[in-house]
Amino acid sequence: MSRLATATVHLGALRANLQRIRLLAAGSKVMAVVKADGYGHGLERVARALAGADAYGVASIADGQRLRAAGHRQRIVVLSGIDAAGDLPEVRRLALDVVVHHRAQIEMIRADADPRPLRVWLKIDTGMHRLGLPPGQVASAVANLRALPNVDSTLIWMSHFASSDAVDATATVAQLAEFDALTATQQSTRSIANSAAIVAHPATRLDWVRAGGLLYGLAVVDARTGSDFGFYPAMSLTSKLISIQRIGKGETVGYGGTWCCPEDMDVGVVAIGYGDGYPRSVPSGTPVLIAGRPAPIIGRVSMDLLSVDLRQHADVAMGAPVLLWGPDLPVERIAAAAGTISYELSCGVTRRVMVVEDDHAASAAKES
Ligand SMILES: *Cc1c(COP(=O)(O)O)cnc(C)c1O
């Protein structure tokens, strides 16, 4: 059997979502964050659809290599910066921008003999307490960087929010105030907004916004979907029904026999499972769509297969297409059932899933 699990990436949705961000953040440059293989949609594919962005944000130099190999000439920002002095020759060869979030990175740059000016984004910790210079180290770090002849003089200031997706804005307001206090007098280029901040906190947009989830139409604010803000889901995950069997009343379905048939009924089997990235943790009752109508999953999701209750689908035949998530079945809904977030599901689609591209306009993608 060939694999039937297919992820369709809607290029028109990616393009429309970038346009929507440009409209919302009209005064800002846009960094398209494409780490984790474009949030699971495919790095090169996503970068091609988002070629109108002012920069790409990546997690590793290896992603920078792939983007340069694909011919992209925009700025590429390595969001964690360099790990070792030995990274610098490749960073320079590829003309990547680097984030500096730690004093140790400044020493690596100081020790580098290459005189070409490196473009640096200086990351300050304003409350996330993950990567970033503590506020008390900022002045000396800036003085050190400005004294280095191999660092571009236009430092870009950045920070990252811990809770911009939360309904309670207290933490975000405090982080923005801290960022302002440290940077407002610097007359410099600044960036703090991620996707949630772009939609929920307009004052954070500043000179550069850094958009990830929104580009893919993912939910970025608690209890809302991407479409609530006018963004289009960029992925549909589909497969097919490969079996329909009549199972008797009182019989159980799947591993562990966790679901018991309340009557004689048709049970369908869909060719997709956790080996494809569909979460095993969803409970019975989580919907899939067959011919546009919901059918509940019954029993445990297994590696290659999952079972569905076909009592409301008397007309359906083997081979029928099944939607696991997409424009008509928000991935947020499945993520909530699995106890996670949509980002983890889109990043988790595995290599054996066939990926196809759909190049229709976003509105058409939404209707299809
Ligand atoms: C991943 C990331 C982003 C994008 O975050 P979203 O919430 O997906 O928009 C922005 N900035 C940094 C530093 C990141 O690591």
The ligand as an SDF file (V2000), in Angstrom:
LIG
                    3D

 15 15  0  0  0  0  0  0  0  0999 V2000
    9.9090   31.6290   16.9410 C   0  0  0  0  0  0  0  0  0  0  0  0
   10.2390   33.0650   17.1850 C   0  0  0  0  0  0  0  0  0  0  0  0
    9.3870   34.0750   16.7140 C   0  0  0  0  0  0  0  0  0  0  0  0
    8.0600   33.7810   16.0460 C   0  0  0  0  0  0  0  0  0  0  0  0
    7.1070   33.4570   17.0300 O   0  0  0  0  0  0  0  0  0  0  0  0
    5.5550   33.2870   16.6410 P   0  0  0  0  0  0  0  0  0  0  0  0
    4.8860   33.2680   17.9470 O   0  0  0  0  0  0  0  0  0  0  0  0
    5.4220   31.9940   15.9190 O   0  0  0  0  0  0  0  0  0  0  0  0
    5.2100   34.4440   15.7930 O   0  0  0  0  0  0  0  0  0  0  0  0
    9.7770   35.3900   16.8940 C   0  0  0  0  0  0  0  0  0  0  0  0
   10.9460   35.6900   17.5060 N   0  0  0  0  0  0  0  0  0  0  0  0
   11.7920   34.7530   17.9760 C   0  0  0  0  0  0  0  0  0  0  0  0
   13.0530   35.1450   18.6420 C   0  0  0  0  0  0  0  0  0  0  0  0
   11.4550   33.4060   17.8370 C   0  0  0  0  0  0  0  0  0  0  0  0
   12.2780   32.4670   18.3080 O   0  0  0  0  0  0  0  0  0  0  0  0
  1  2  1  0
  2  3  1  0
  2 14  2  0
  3  4  1  0
  3 10  2  0
  4  5  1  0
  5  6  1  0
  6  7  2  0
  6  8  1  0
  6  9  1  0
 10 11  1  0
 11 12  2  0
 12 13  1  0
 12 14  1  0
 14 15  1  0
M  END
$$$$
